[in-house]
Amino acid sequence: MAFPDTRLRRLRRTAALRDLVRETELTPGRLIAPLFVASAPSPVESMPGVSRLSISGAVAAAARLQALGVPGVMLFGIPDHKDAEGSGAWDEEGAVQLAAQAIKSAHPEMLVMTDVCLCEYTDHGHCGIVRDDGSVDNDASLELLARTALSHARAGADVVAPSDMMDGRVGAIRSELDAEGFAELPILAYAAKFASAYYGPFREAAGSAPAFGDRRSYQMDPANLREALRETELDIAEGADIVMVKPALAYLDVIAAVRAMTRLPLAAYNVSGEYAMVKAAVAAGAFDERAIVLETLTSIRRAGADMIITYHAEEAAGWLAQR
């Protein structure tokens, strides 16, 4: 039936009606907050409102988030020392390991997810072992990534999340965890992680910019959707329990396509550059911050993400609680 019999505005007339027919729900329970953990706190200049946290600061942040209904955090470690192998990544006294232990001790119900990669810990800034010719050795890196994931498991992590994009790393981590008694620990795979310019602020925060070259030989070409589906299928076959698309906002089509091809839980990472752009536009008076953040996060949910890793988690959860 056409106008005047069909009037879609009937169900938009009041807030109660709009709430009743809303198709996509955004709640604090769908958000995960990334936390940078270092030996000493300091602000991240390119990400207003974000700081590198001490262990006690990370515990305090987890408490605030839990009180707002945010169920988990994703930990990124910033070491005091770096080397060619990234040995700080699996150090039992490392920032991620100590923060995971402290958060789980203080807040047992808070989900602690840990980023598994070497880039923050290597003196060259790449996500794996570098050969003499400057290329990244995929297979030699797998053992170190698996060792890192195991150290996180021993520290009490609830979920380990490999982000390096080495071929076969999910299978290598799964085998290591199973062999060491952690068969029930889930893996959240950064399955479709693109070589994106949106990572710039993160690299400042984590001190992880490559010292030479770039990461295009292992992170994905932003032009490729079908390859993203292949990457996701392979990670699922290797034992991933959750898959992720990163970045989120410029890759909503990829999120939707991955959602259509798998029944696994799907995460999306609302990355540092997306956060920084919103903050810059808000500072310039271009946007209402609450409105633009909630609209952005809703769009990621609408595309098919079950959970969103976002630097907006704490403020967004507060706004959602006020609705």
C-alpha positions in Angstrom: 0.0 0.0 0.0 1.2 3.5 -0.8 0.7 6.9 0.7 -1.7 8.1 2.2 -2.6 4.6 3.6 1.1 3.8 4.4 2.5 6.3 6.8 5.9 5.2 8.3 6.0 8.3 10.5 3.3 6.8 12.7 5.9 4.8 14.5 8.3 7.7 14.9 5.8 10.0 16.6 7.0 9.5 20.2 10.2 8.3 22.0 8.3 5.3 23.4 7.2 4.2 19.9 10.7 4.8 18.5 12.2 2.7 21.3 9.7 -0.1 20.7 10.5 -0.6 17.1 14.3 0.1 17.2 16.0 -2.7 15.3 19.6 -2.3 16.6 20.3 -2.1 20.3 23.5 -0.5 21.6 24.2 -1.3 25.3 27.3 -1.0 27.6 27.4 -4.8 27.6 28.4 -4.8 23.9 31.5 -2.6 24.5 35.1 -3.4 25.3 37.5 -0.8 26.5 41.2 -0.8 25.2 43.7 0.1 27.9 47.4 1.0 27.5 49.4 -0.2 30.4 52.9 1.2 31.2 55.2 1.5 34.1 54.2 5.2 34.5 51.1 7.0 33.5 51.2 9.6 30.7 48.6 11.2 28.4 48.3 10.2 24.7 48.6 13.5 23.0 46.8 12.5 19.8 43.9 10.9 21.6 42.3 13.4 24.0 40.9 11.6 27.1 43.2 8.5 26.6 46.2 7.9 28.8 48.8 5.2 29.3 48.0 3.8 32.7 49.9 2.3 35.5 48.9 -1.0 36.9 46.8 0.7 39.6 45.4 3.0 37.1 44.2 0.1 34.9 42.6 -1.5 38.0 40.8 1.8 38.7 39.7 2.1 35.1 38.3 -1.5 35.2 36.3 -0.6 38.3 34.7 2.4 36.6 33.9 0.4 33.5 32.4 -2.4 35.4 30.2 0.0 37.4 28.9 1.3 34.1 28.1 -2.2 32.7 31.1 -2.5 30.4 32.0 -6.2 30.7 35.6 -6.2 29.6 38.9 -4.6 28.7 41.6 -5.2 26.1 45.1 -4.8 27.4 48.0 -3.4 25.4 51.5 -3.4 27.1 54.1 -0.7 26.7 57.5 -2.1 27.9 60.5 -0.2 29.3 62.9 -2.2 27.1 62.6 -3.4 23.5 64.7 -5.9 21.6 64.8 -7.6 18.2 62.6 -10.5 19.3 60.2 -8.6 21.4 61.0 -10.7 24.5 59.0 -8.3 26.8 55.9 -9.7 25.2 56.1 -13.0 27.2 57.8 -11.6 30.3 55.9 -12.8 33.4 56.6 -9.4 34.9 55.4 -7.5 31.8 52.8 -4.8 31.9 50.0 -6.9 30.4 50.7 -9.9 32.6 50.8 -7.8 35.8 47.8 -5.8 34.8 45.8 -9.0 34.0 46.6 -10.4 37.4 45.8 -7.2 39.2 42.5 -6.6 37.4 41.3 -10.2 37.9 42.3 -10.1 41.6 40.4 -6.9 42.2 37.5 -7.5 39.8 37.1 -11.2 39.1 34.0 -10.7 37.0 35.6 -8.3 34.6 36.6 -9.9 31.3 40.3 -9.4 30.6 41.2 -9.7 26.9 44.9 -9.4 25.9 46.3 -8.2 22.6 48.9 -10.8 21.4 51.5 -9.2 19.2 55.2 -8.3 19.2 55.1 -4.8 17.6 55.0 -2.9 20.9 58.0 -4.9 22.2 60.4 -5.1 19.2 63.0 -2.4 18.6 62.1 -2.4 14.9 58.3 -2.1 15.5 57.3 -5.0 13.3 54.9 -7.7 14.4 57.3 -10.6 14.0 60.9 -11.6 13.6 62.7 -9.6 11.0 65.2 -11.4 8.6 68.5 -9.8 7.6 66.9 -8.7 4.3 64.2 -6.7 6.3 61.3 -9.1 5.6 59.2 -10.5 8.4 59.7 -14.2 9.0 56.2 -15.6 9.3 57.0 -19.1 10.6 59.7 -18.1 13.1 57.3 -15.6 14.6 54.6 -18.2 15.4 56.5 -19.7 18.3 57.0 -16.3 20.0 53.4 -15.4 19.5 52.3 -18.7 21.0 54.7 -18.1 23.9 53.2 -14.7 24.5 49.6 -16.0 24.4 50.6 -18.7 27.0 52.1 -16.1 29.3 48.8 -14.1 29.2 46.8 -17.3 29.9 49.0 -18.0 32.9 48.5 -14.4 34.1 44.7 -15.0 34.2 43.5 -13.6 30.8 40.0 -14.6 29.9 40.5 -14.2 26.1 43.7 -13.9 24.1 43.6 -11.9 20.9 46.3 -12.3 18.3 46.6 -9.2 16.1 49.9 -9.8 14.2 48.4 -11.2 11.0 51.0 -13.9 10.6 49.6 -16.9 8.6 48.9 -19.8 10.9 49.1 -18.0 14.2 45.7 -19.0 15.5 46.5 -22.6 15.0 49.9 -22.2 16.7 48.4 -20.5 19.7 45.6 -23.0 20.0 48.0 -25.9 20.0 50.2 -24.2 22.6 47.3 -23.4 24.9 45.8 -26.9 24.6 49.2 -28.5 25.3 49.7 -26.4 28.4 46.2 -27.0 30.0 44.3 -24.0 28.6 42.1 -25.8 26.2 39.0 -23.8 27.4 40.6 -20.4 26.9 39.0 -18.6 23.9 40.9 -17.0 21.0 39.6 -13.7 19.6 41.3 -13.5 16.2 42.0 -10.2 14.4 40.9 -12.1 11.3 40.5 -9.2 8.9 43.0 -6.6 9.9 43.7 -4.0 7.2 46.9 -2.0 6.7 45.1 1.2 7.6 46.1 4.8 8.0 43.6 5.0 10.9 46.2 3.4 13.2 48.4 6.5 13.5 47.3 7.6 17.1 47.7 4.0 18.4 51.2 3.8 17.2 52.0 7.0 19.1 50.3 5.6 22.2 52.0 2.2 22.0 55.3 3.4 20.5 54.9 0.7 17.9 55.5 2.5 14.5 57.8 0.4 12.3 61.3 1.7 12.2 61.5 0.9 8.5 59.1 -0.1 5.8 55.5 -0.8 6.5 53.2 -3.7 7.4 51.6 -4.2 4.0 53.3 -7.6 3.6 51.2 -9.0 6.4 48.2 -6.7 7.1 45.5 -6.6 4.5 45.1 -4.4 1.4 42.2 -2.0 2.2 40.8 -2.7 -1.3 40.2 -6.4 -0.7 36.9 -7.8 0.6 37.0 -11.4 -0.7 40.4 -11.8 0.9 39.0 -10.7 4.2 36.5 -13.5 4.0 39.3 -16.0 3.2 41.3 -14.7 6.2 38.3 -15.2 8.4 37.5 -18.7 7.1 41.1 -19.7 7.8 41.2 -18.4 11.3 37.9 -20.2 12.0 39.3 -23.4 10.7 42.4 -23.0 12.9 40.3 -22.7 16.0 39.2 -19.0 16.5 36.3 -18.6 18.8 35.6 -15.0 18.0 36.6 -13.1 14.8 37.3 -9.4 14.4 37.3 -6.8 11.6 39.7 -3.9 12.1 39.2 -0.9 11.6 35.4 -0.7 11.9 33.9 2.6 10.6 35.6 2.6 7.1 35.0 -1.2 6.8 31.3 -1.6 7.6 30.8 -3.5 4.4 33.4 -6.0 5.6 31.7 -6.4 8.9 28.4 -7.1 7.2 30.0 -9.6 4.8 31.8 -11.5 7.6 28.5 -11.4 9.6 26.8 -13.1 6.7 29.3 -15.9 6.3 29.8 -17.1 9.9 27.8 -17.8 13.0 30.8 -17.1 15.2 30.6 -14.0 17.5 31.9 -11.0 15.6 34.0 -8.2 17.0 34.8 -4.8 15.4 37.6 -2.4 16.5 36.6 1.2 16.5 40.2 2.3 16.2 42.4 5.1 17.4 42.1 7.2 14.2 38.3 7.0 14.2 38.3 8.1 17.8 40.7 11.0 17.2 38.8 12.3 14.3 35.6 12.5 16.3 37.4 14.2 19.2 39.0 16.8 16.8 35.6 17.5 15.1 33.9 17.9 18.5 36.7 20.3 19.7 36.1 22.3 16.5 32.4 22.6 17.3 31.3 20.5 14.3 29.5 17.7 16.2 27.5 17.1 19.4 29.8 14.5 21.0 27.2 12.3 22.6 25.1 12.2 19.4 28.0 11.4 17.0 29.6 8.8 19.2 26.4 6.9 19.8 25.4 7.1 16.2 28.9 5.8 15.2 28.8 2.8 17.6 25.2 2.0 16.6 26.3 1.9 12.9 28.9 -0.7 13.8 26.4 -2.8 15.6 23.9 -2.4 12.8 26.5 -3.7 10.3 26.7 -6.9 12.3 29.2 -6.6 15.1 28.3 -8.4 18.4 30.9 -6.5 20.4 32.8 -3.2 19.8 36.3 -2.5 21.0 36.3 1.3 21.4 38.1 4.1 23.2 34.6 5.7 23.7 33.5 2.8 25.9 33.5 4.6 29.3 31.8 7.8 28.1 29.4 5.9 25.8 28.3 3.6 28.7 27.7 6.6 30.8 25.5 8.2 28.2 23.6 5.0 27.6 22.8 4.7 31.3 21.1 8.1 31.1 18.7 7.1 28.3 
